[in-house]
Amino acid sequence: MKLAPAPVHRYPMRADLQIIADRVNPGARVLDLGCGEGDLLAHLQNDKQVNGYGLDVDPSNIATCFAKGVNVLEQDLDKGIANFQSDSFDMVVMTETLQSVQSPHLLVHEMLRIAEECVVTFPNFGHWRCRLHLLFKGKMPVAEHLPHSWYDTPNIHLCTFADFEGLCLQEGFRIIERFVVDARYQNGLLINRFPNVFGTLAFYRLGREKRR
Amino acid sequence: MPSALPADSVGVVKPAAFVHPDDFTLQCDRVLHGFELVYETYGTLNSDRNNAVLICHALSGDHHAAGFHSVDDAKPGWWDVCIGPGKAIDTNRFYVVSCNNLGGCSGSTGPRTINKDTGQQFGPLFPTVTVNDWVESQALLANHLKIEKFAAIVGGSLGGMQAMQWAISHPERVHAAVLIACAAKLSAQNIAFNEVARHAITSDPDFRNGYYAHENTNPDRGLGLARMVGHITYLSPDGMGRKFGREIKSGDIASATNVEFQVESYLHYQGRAFSRHFDANTYLLMTRALDYFDPARDFDDSLDRALAQAQCKFLVLSFPSDWRFSTHRSTEIVDALVRARKNVASAIIQSDHGHDSFLLPIDRYTEAFGIWMNQVADEVGACTSAQIPDAR
């Protein structure tokens, strides 16, 4: 397989993207849903010879990807990703997008149809700050990792880690790995002990249900 | 008349002619005993000869893509919006080549050319040409210009089809292909529109079975009608509504005349203008090339396998208001490219101008296109504007 052209410049990468990049095998085929400015794909193309595609709908994100030589395709996740063939990728990635799509559970099913494994990251609505905010202020939480007001938020399907794991159980998504971090993308003893209280962002590596 | 040419124009340009003296066998197995392509170039070919961009024109286009033929010209070339210093196809970085296709009527060998065997115009006897034939003849022009590999081959509509065919037929000669408002093959509806246009021409009594030039006449009405039908399909319903409305000129139906709505006079004007300069036989031939185009045919009807031949990266741009070459058709190309594991990027540009959008100055379109082309220029190592010795 011919490789994507290496971007001319190198880009420093967000810490959360580095966590995902560490989990991608060299030479893999990666589909990035909601790829934003294409940092993850640019990095993977450059350092891991990954043949990747990103989907996004934001014109400015798409232009930024163009400038980086990233394979970005303008496609709305809410209209489905049925155009991608089953088992045509090694990994499907979706960073901090799960909470803003119309049907998160259907999308994860689709991700696991297209690749055997996927990585999903999303913010934790069960973080203690959110809990206290609602308990004492009686208002929808606005936090560092959830900066929007209730009326203008793109996050229409916020959940806690416990919620998400309930969904995985119900839908048969196998959790291969969970990695929970705080707002600075660090983890620690407290977070590992009580992730749903102290964790800000979770990475879930999911696989298909084992056939019984 | 522009008193001074715009600063972002390539300026006054002069067409050149490439003469291929040898026999050229067409896909239909007929042989042209030599041919001539008229072409224009903008910008400078660098010493590595790797910054060339080939522009492929659509149905009624020609070699005059940018700049002016004289300072008195009212209008620049057909794609001046995208070609020039600092524009999407930046002539400070790229060397742009644009030719009139074989079978055309703007100077290249076509139905208006004198057939050496008979001493008369080819007229309807000009052989059927295909997108493949255009690509092969353009490749000969590239050889003549000593361009081994194009940095990019770019086209909208039928022009995009040529860029796609280039990527399949000559993968080693294309670094990047840009397919704008394009399709991998025409739909039955699209062929139907072309057939209505052709029928308008062939049923004009002045068509004379294509021998109108020999009989000193011209199927103006048929050609005009064909263009009118075409124009309806190039615009979107919303765009048309906004542009023309439905105001009645004379104010009421009682005093109405034949041409009452603005859209009517627009179509009549377009039809008349077109029939004055375009050749009817060329129109028939170009629309047939459009209808026949289907690169998957040579690969068991698999577009994936056809595009698997390509080595270049692709940019696919489409416009949702374009119903003649809809966004869906571009998505088919993108999906096939992904399946064929090719590098591809795409954007879907909002505009209410329908198929015509690809010719118009739409901000997001020209910006995104320019950013992508700039990355192409970086990849091939084309000089930056700052490195140009006599940059203004």
Interface residues (C-beta under 8 A of the other chain):
Chain A: M1 K2 A4 P5 V8 R29 N51 Y53 P59 I62 A63 C65 F66 A67 K68 G69 V70 N71 V72 L73 E74 Q75 N83 F84 Q85 S88
Chain B: Q311 K313 L315 T331 V334 D335 V338 R339 R341 N343 V344 A345 S346 A347 I348 R364 E367 A368 I371 W372 N374 Q375 D378 E379
